[in-house]
Amino acid sequence: MYDLKHFSLSEFDSPDLKNSGVNMDATFLELLDTARDKAGVPFKITSGYRSKEHNAKVGGVENSSHLRGYAADIACTSGTQRWQIINALIEAGFSRIGVAKTFIHVDNDPDKSSAIWTY
Protein backbone atom coordinates (compact mmCIF):
# COMPACT_ATOMS: atom_id res chain seq x y z
CA MET A 1 0.00 0.00 0.00
CA TYR A 2 2.77 2.44 0.95
CA ASP A 3 5.93 2.21 -1.16
CA LEU A 4 7.73 5.37 -0.10
CA LYS A 5 11.27 6.21 -1.13
CA HIS A 6 11.91 9.15 1.20
CA PHE A 7 9.66 8.69 4.23
CA SER A 8 8.67 6.22 6.90
CA LEU A 9 5.09 6.23 8.20
CA SER A 10 6.32 6.97 11.73
CA GLU A 11 7.39 10.44 10.56
CA PHE A 12 3.68 11.22 10.20
CA ASP A 13 2.58 9.93 13.64
CA SER A 14 0.61 12.25 15.90
CA PRO A 15 2.90 12.73 18.94
CA ASP A 16 0.20 11.39 21.24
CA LEU A 17 -0.77 8.36 19.13
CA LYS A 18 1.95 5.86 18.23
CA ASN A 19 1.68 4.26 14.77
CA SER A 20 -0.96 6.78 13.67
CA GLY A 21 1.00 7.53 10.49
CA VAL A 22 -0.92 4.62 8.97
CA ASN A 23 -3.89 7.02 8.86
CA MET A 24 -2.20 9.11 6.16
CA ASP A 25 -3.85 9.11 2.76
CA ALA A 26 -1.85 6.94 0.32
CA THR A 27 -2.26 9.35 -2.60
CA PHE A 28 -1.06 12.24 -0.43
CA LEU A 29 2.06 10.30 0.56
CA GLU A 30 2.81 9.30 -3.05
CA LEU A 31 2.56 12.95 -4.17
CA LEU A 32 4.76 14.07 -1.28
CA ASP A 33 7.35 11.41 -2.14
CA THR A 34 7.34 12.67 -5.75
CA ALA A 35 7.73 16.26 -4.58
CA ARG A 36 10.69 15.27 -2.39
CA ASP A 37 12.37 13.71 -5.46
CA LYS A 38 11.79 16.88 -7.47
CA ALA A 39 12.99 19.24 -4.73
CA GLY A 40 16.31 17.52 -4.22
CA VAL A 41 16.36 18.54 -0.55
CA PRO A 42 15.22 16.61 2.53
CA PHE A 43 11.71 17.20 3.87
CA LYS A 44 11.59 17.21 7.69
CA ILE A 45 7.99 16.52 8.65
CA THR A 46 6.99 18.51 11.73
CA SER A 47 3.32 17.54 11.64
CA GLY A 48 1.48 14.82 9.76
CA TYR A 49 -1.56 12.98 11.04
CA ARG A 50 -3.09 14.58 14.14
CA SER A 51 -5.42 13.15 16.74
CA LYS A 52 -8.27 15.49 17.69
CA GLU A 53 -6.58 16.08 21.03
CA HIS A 54 -3.21 16.99 19.49
CA ASN A 55 -4.86 19.18 16.87
CA ALA A 56 -6.60 21.15 19.63
CA LYS A 57 -3.36 21.38 21.64
CA VAL A 58 -1.45 22.95 18.71
CA GLY A 59 -4.30 25.32 17.83
CA GLY A 60 -5.29 23.54 14.62
CA VAL A 61 -8.57 24.46 12.98
CA GLU A 62 -11.59 22.25 13.64
CA ASN A 63 -11.69 20.91 10.07
CA SER A 64 -7.90 20.50 9.73
CA SER A 65 -6.80 18.28 6.87
CA HIS A 66 -4.26 16.79 9.32
CA LEU A 67 -7.16 15.06 11.11
CA ARG A 68 -7.92 12.96 8.04
CA GLY A 69 -4.37 12.31 6.86
CA TYR A 70 -4.40 14.71 3.92
CA ALA A 71 -1.77 17.16 5.22
CA ALA A 72 1.77 17.61 6.45
CA ASP A 73 3.95 20.47 7.61
CA ILE A 74 7.53 20.58 6.34
CA ALA A 75 10.24 22.45 8.29
CA CYS A 76 11.76 25.29 6.29
CA THR A 77 13.59 28.49 7.21
CA SER A 78 15.62 29.54 4.16
CA GLY A 79 14.21 31.36 1.16
CA THR A 80 16.10 29.18 -1.30
CA GLN A 81 14.87 25.95 0.29
CA ARG A 82 11.35 27.38 0.55
CA TRP A 83 11.35 28.01 -3.21
CA GLN A 84 12.71 24.52 -3.95
CA ILE A 85 10.06 22.86 -1.81
CA ILE A 86 7.10 24.94 -3.00
CA ASN A 87 8.11 24.59 -6.63
CA ALA A 88 8.42 20.81 -6.24
CA LEU A 89 5.05 20.58 -4.44
CA ILE A 90 3.34 22.39 -7.31
CA GLU A 91 5.13 20.30 -9.94
CA ALA A 92 4.03 17.14 -8.10
CA GLY A 93 0.40 18.24 -8.31
CA PHE A 94 -0.38 19.87 -4.97
CA SER A 95 -2.68 22.89 -5.09
CA ARG A 96 -3.06 23.72 -1.38
CA ILE A 97 0.02 25.28 0.23
CA GLY A 98 0.41 27.41 3.34
CA VAL A 99 3.64 29.32 3.94
CA ALA A 100 4.83 30.21 7.44
CA LYS A 101 8.13 31.56 8.73
CA THR A 102 9.41 28.13 9.84
CA PHE A 103 7.34 25.62 7.87
CA ILE A 104 5.33 24.90 4.73
CA HIS A 105 1.92 23.29 5.06
CA VAL A 106 0.78 21.12 2.15
CA ASP A 107 -2.41 19.15 1.68
CA ASN A 108 -4.55 17.52 -0.98
CA ASP A 109 -7.85 17.53 0.91
CA PRO A 110 -10.53 16.65 -1.66
CA ASP A 111 -13.12 18.68 0.26
CA LYS A 112 -11.21 21.97 0.01
CA SER A 113 -10.50 24.41 -2.83
CA SER A 114 -7.08 25.14 -4.30
CA ALA A 115 -5.30 27.93 -2.40
CA ILE A 116 -1.99 29.37 -1.30
CA TRP A 117 -1.95 31.27 1.98
CA THR A 118 0.42 32.65 4.60
CA TYR A 119 0.42 32.34 8.39
DRENDO-1510 file (C-alpha; in Angstrom, 1 decimal, always signed):
<recs>
REC; n; res; u; v; w
REC; 1; MET; +0.0; +0.0; +0.0 .
REC; 2; TYR; +2.8; +2.4; +0.9 .
REC; 3; ASP; +5.9; +2.2; -1.2 .
REC; 4; LEU; +7.7; +5.4; -0.1 .
REC; 5; LYS; +11.3; +6.2; -1.1 .
REC; 6; HIS; +11.9; +9.1; +1.2 .
REC; 7; PHE; +9.7; +8.7; +4.2 .
REC; 8; SER; +8.7; +6.2; +6.9 .
REC; 9; LEU; +5.1; +6.2; +8.2 .
REC; 10; SER; +6.3; +7.0; +11.7 .
REC; 11; GLU; +7.4; +10.4; +10.6 .
REC; 12; PHE; +3.7; +11.2; +10.2 .
REC; 13; ASP; +2.6; +9.9; +13.6 .
REC; 14; SER; +0.6; +12.2; +15.9 .
REC; 15; PRO; +2.9; +12.7; +18.9 .
REC; 16; ASP; +0.2; +11.4; +21.2 .
REC; 17; LEU; -0.8; +8.4; +19.1 .
REC; 18; LYS; +2.0; +5.9; +18.2 .
REC; 19; ASN; +1.7; +4.3; +14.8 .
REC; 20; SER; -1.0; +6.8; +13.7 .
REC; 21; GLY; +1.0; +7.5; +10.5 .
REC; 22; VAL; -0.9; +4.6; +9.0 .
REC; 23; ASN; -3.9; +7.0; +8.9 .
REC; 24; MET; -2.2; +9.1; +6.2 .
REC; 25; ASP; -3.9; +9.1; +2.8 .
REC; 26; ALA; -1.9; +6.9; +0.3 .
REC; 27; THR; -2.3; +9.4; -2.6 .
REC; 28; PHE; -1.1; +12.2; -0.4 .
REC; 29; LEU; +2.1; +10.3; +0.6 .
REC; 30; GLU; +2.8; +9.3; -3.0 .
REC; 31; LEU; +2.6; +12.9; -4.2 .
REC; 32; LEU; +4.8; +14.1; -1.3 .
REC; 33; ASP; +7.4; +11.4; -2.1 .
REC; 34; THR; +7.3; +12.7; -5.7 .
REC; 35; ALA; +7.7; +16.3; -4.6 .
REC; 36; ARG; +10.7; +15.3; -2.4 .
REC; 37; ASP; +12.4; +13.7; -5.5 .
REC; 38; LYS; +11.8; +16.9; -7.5 .
REC; 39; ALA; +13.0; +19.2; -4.7 .
REC; 40; GLY; +16.3; +17.5; -4.2 .
REC; 41; VAL; +16.4; +18.5; -0.5 .
REC; 42; PRO; +15.2; +16.6; +2.5 .
REC; 43; PHE; +11.7; +17.2; +3.9 .
REC; 44; LYS; +11.6; +17.2; +7.7 .
REC; 45; ILE; +8.0; +16.5; +8.6 .
REC; 46; THR; +7.0; +18.5; +11.7 .
REC; 47; SER; +3.3; +17.5; +11.6 .
REC; 48; GLY; +1.5; +14.8; +9.8 .
REC; 49; TYR; -1.6; +13.0; +11.0 .
REC; 50; ARG; -3.1; +14.6; +14.1 .
REC; 51; SER; -5.4; +13.2; +16.7 .
REC; 52; LYS; -8.3; +15.5; +17.7 .
REC; 53; GLU; -6.6; +16.1; +21.0 .
REC; 54; HIS; -3.2; +17.0; +19.5 .
REC; 55; ASN; -4.9; +19.2; +16.9 .
REC; 56; ALA; -6.6; +21.1; +19.6 .
REC; 57; LYS; -3.4; +21.4; +21.6 .
REC; 58; VAL; -1.5; +22.9; +18.7 .
REC; 59; GLY; -4.3; +25.3; +17.8 .
REC; 60; GLY; -5.3; +23.5; +14.6 .
REC; 61; VAL; -8.6; +24.5; +13.0 .
REC; 62; GLU; -11.6; +22.2; +13.6 .
REC; 63; ASN; -11.7; +20.9; +10.1 .
REC; 64; SER; -7.9; +20.5; +9.7 .
REC; 65; SER; -6.8; +18.3; +6.9 .
REC; 66; HIS; -4.3; +16.8; +9.3 .
REC; 67; LEU; -7.2; +15.1; +11.1 .
REC; 68; ARG; -7.9; +13.0; +8.0 .
REC; 69; GLY; -4.4; +12.3; +6.9 .
REC; 70; TYR; -4.4; +14.7; +3.9 .
REC; 71; ALA; -1.8; +17.2; +5.2 .
REC; 72; ALA; +1.8; +17.6; +6.4 .
REC; 73; ASP; +3.9; +20.5; +7.6 .
REC; 74; ILE; +7.5; +20.6; +6.3 .
REC; 75; ALA; +10.2; +22.5; +8.3 .
REC; 76; CYS; +11.8; +25.3; +6.3 .
REC; 77; THR; +13.6; +28.5; +7.2 .
REC; 78; SER; +15.6; +29.5; +4.2 .
REC; 79; GLY; +14.2; +31.4; +1.2 .
REC; 80; THR; +16.1; +29.2; -1.3 .
REC; 81; GLN; +14.9; +26.0; +0.3 .
REC; 82; ARG; +11.3; +27.4; +0.5 .
REC; 83; TRP; +11.3; +28.0; -3.2 .
REC; 84; GLN; +12.7; +24.5; -3.9 .
REC; 85; ILE; +10.1; +22.9; -1.8 .
REC; 86; ILE; +7.1; +24.9; -3.0 .
REC; 87; ASN; +8.1; +24.6; -6.6 .
REC; 88; ALA; +8.4; +20.8; -6.2 .
REC; 89; LEU; +5.0; +20.6; -4.4 .
REC; 90; ILE; +3.3; +22.4; -7.3 .
REC; 91; GLU; +5.1; +20.3; -9.9 .
REC; 92; ALA; +4.0; +17.1; -8.1 .
REC; 93; GLY; +0.4; +18.2; -8.3 .
REC; 94; PHE; -0.4; +19.9; -5.0 .
REC; 95; SER; -2.7; +22.9; -5.1 .
REC; 96; ARG; -3.1; +23.7; -1.4 .
REC; 97; ILE; +0.0; +25.3; +0.2 .
REC; 98; GLY; +0.4; +27.4; +3.3 .
REC; 99; VAL; +3.6; +29.3; +3.9 .
REC; 100; ALA; +4.8; +30.2; +7.4 .
REC; 101; LYS; +8.1; +31.6; +8.7 .
REC; 102; THR; +9.4; +28.1; +9.8 .
REC; 103; PHE; +7.3; +25.6; +7.9 .
REC; 104; ILE; +5.3; +24.9; +4.7 .
REC; 105; HIS; +1.9; +23.3; +5.1 .
REC; 106; VAL; +0.8; +21.1; +2.2 .
REC; 107; ASP; -2.4; +19.2; +1.7 .
REC; 108; ASN; -4.6; +17.5; -1.0 .
REC; 109; ASP; -7.8; +17.5; +0.9 .
REC; 110; PRO; -10.5; +16.6; -1.7 .
REC; 111; ASP; -13.1; +18.7; +0.3 .
REC; 112; LYS; -11.2; +22.0; +0.0 .
REC; 113; SER; -10.5; +24.4; -2.8 .
REC; 114; SER; -7.1; +25.1; -4.3 .
REC; 115; ALA; -5.3; +27.9; -2.4 .
REC; 116; ILE; -2.0; +29.4; -1.3 .
REC; 117; TRP; -1.9; +31.3; +2.0 .
REC; 118; THR; +0.4; +32.7; +4.6 .
REC; 119; TYR; +0.4; +32.3; +8.4 .
</recs>
